[in-house]
Amino acid sequence: MFVVRVGEHFIAKYGANIRSIEGENMLFVKNHTTIPVPEVYAMYTFGEGNTMIIMEFIRGTTLQRYLRTQGWQECNAVSKELRAQVQELQRIPAPPYYGALGRRPIVDAYRSRELGPFDTSVEFVNATFDIMFSHRSSQRFADIKKFFSISLNTVATALGHTHPVFTHGDIHEDNIIVREDGMPVLIDYEMSGFYPAFQEGLVAERLDAEIDFIDDKFDEERQIITDAHEAWVNAEIEEPSSENEESDSDDSQ
């Protein structure tokens, strides 16, 4: 993937890893919200699977750098505006499925793999856990994955947070540009689509910034994901020692 600035006003993203859905998502958001979004000027497909998107260059600084250089009042204003933008995205009328525009697969934010589309949030959660926790196959890790996926499905259903909503899907510091006038702009809509309502909060949990603009009504789902990662890491730390104990036991027999 290549990202090249063209003159003062344009950005060109091109390569085999660029997907036209990114441009389609930006056009979709432009047409259905008042959220500031980079203007899309052209999309091309060329060669063997290469795509180019010509879009507006957003002049500004990344969120992380902005927070380091501005005062509390400016940072609080950015946080409130980002929360309003995320909520406006979620108010876009959604179709009865979980996936990208046109009922196509979405790209998972954790491993950048395609998954879906799905008819239910349970299918989405189970597929996401399979991707997030896929590199260990022992029963202990299978039990961790099963326990926390069931917990997330149960809690989200009980709280009424499983309906599909339009979601950016990849919110982190490099994908938020704060313009010179203090307006934050979300960029990089490749992973956007219709996800369970709680999903934006789960992905934004990776955000290494000292502001929180995700609605706190999703805190329980976010805590489940945090606990799942912690349980997995602890199991990875402990598993080698348990294997060694089994080996020592075998040697003594």
Residue pairs with C-beta under 8 A, 6 or more apart in sequence:
1 13
1 14
1 15
1 16
1 17
1 18
2 12
2 13
2 14
2 15
3 11
3 12
3 13
4 11
4 12
4 14
5 11
5 12
5 57
6 12
6 54
8 57
9 56
9 57
10 41
10 54
10 55
10 56
10 57
11 38
11 54
11 55
11 56
11 57
12 52
12 53
12 54
13 22
13 52
13 53
13 55
14 50
14 51
14 52
14 53
15 50
15 51
16 48
16 49
16 50
18 50
18 51
18 52
18 53
18 190
19 51
19 107
19 190
20 43
20 45
20 51
20 53
21 100
21 101
21 104
21 190
21 192
22 53
22 188
22 189
22 190
22 192
23 40
23 43
23 53
23 55
24 101
25 100
25 101
25 189
25 190
25 192
25 193
26 37
26 38
26 40
26 55
26 189
27 40
28 101
28 166
29 35
29 37
29 89
29 92
29 166
29 189
29 192
30 37
30 39
30 40
32 92
32 166
33 88
33 89
33 92
34 88
35 85
35 88
35 89
35 186
36 179
36 183
36 185
37 185
37 186
37 189
38 55
38 56
38 57
38 58
38 185
38 187
39 55
39 56
40 53
40 54
40 55
40 56
41 54
41 55
41 56
42 52
42 53
42 54
43 51
43 52
43 53
43 54
44 51
44 52
45 51
45 52
46 52
58 177
58 179
58 185
58 187
59 179
59 180
60 66
60 177
60 178
60 179
60 180
60 185
61 69
61 177
61 178
62 173
62 174
62 176
62 177
62 178
63 78
63 173
63 176
63 177
63 178
63 184
63 209
64 173
64 174
64 208
64 209
66 74
66 75
66 78
66 178
67 75
67 78
67 209
67 210
67 211
74 182
75 210
75 211
76 211
77 182
78 178
78 182
78 184
78 211
79 211
79 212
79 213
80 213
81 183
81 184
82 176
82 184
82 186
82 211
82 213
83 213
83 214
83 215
85 184
85 186
86 168
86 171
86 200
86 213
86 214
86 215
87 215
89 165
89 166
89 167
89 168
90 165
90 166
90 167
90 197
90 200
91 165
92 165
92 166
94 163
94 164
94 165
94 166
94 194
95 103
95 164
95 194
96 119
96 164
97 103
97 117
97 118
97 119
97 164
97 194
98 106
98 116
98 117
98 118
98 119
98 120
98 121
98 123
98 124
98 164
98 193
98 194
98 195
98 196
99 105
99 106
99 116
99 117
99 118
99 193
99 194
100 106
100 116
100 117
100 192
100 193
100 194
101 193
103 117
104 117
105 114
105 115
105 116
105 117
106 114
106 115
106 116
106 117
106 169
106 191
106 193
106 195
107 113
107 114
107 169
107 190
107 191
108 114
108 115
108 128
108 131
108 191
109 169
109 170
109 191
109 203
110 128
110 131
110 132
111 131
111 132
111 134
113 131
115 124
115 127
115 128
115 131
116 123
116 124
116 127
118 124
118 127
121 153
121 156
121 157
121 162
121 163
121 164
121 196
122 153
124 195
124 196
125 149
125 152
125 153
125 156
125 196
126 149
126 153
129 145
129 148
129 149
129 152
129 228
130 145
132 228
133 141
133 144
133 145
133 228
133 232
136 232
136 235
136 236
136 239
138 239
140 235
140 239
141 232
141 235
144 228
144 231
144 232
144 235
145 228
148 224
148 225
148 227
148 228
148 231
151 224
152 221
152 224
152 225
152 228
153 162
155 220
155 221
155 224
156 162
156 196
156 198
156 221
159 217
159 220
159 221
161 196
161 197
161 198
161 217
161 218
161 221
162 196
162 197
162 198
163 196
163 197
164 194
164 195
164 196
164 197
165 194
165 195
165 196
165 197
166 192
166 193
166 194
167 192
167 193
167 194
167 195
167 199
167 200
167 203
168 175
168 186
168 189
168 191
168 192
168 200
169 191
169 192
169 193
169 195
169 199
169 200
169 203
170 188
170 190
170 191
170 192
170 203
171 186
171 200
171 203
171 204
171 207
172 204
172 206
172 207
172 208
173 207
173 208
173 209
174 188
175 186
175 187
175 188
176 184
176 185
176 186
176 187
177 184
177 185
177 187
178 184
178 185
179 185
197 218
198 218
198 221
198 222
200 214
200 218
201 214
201 215
201 218
201 219
201 221
201 222
202 218
202 221
202 222
202 225
204 213
204 214
205 222
205 225
205 226
214 222
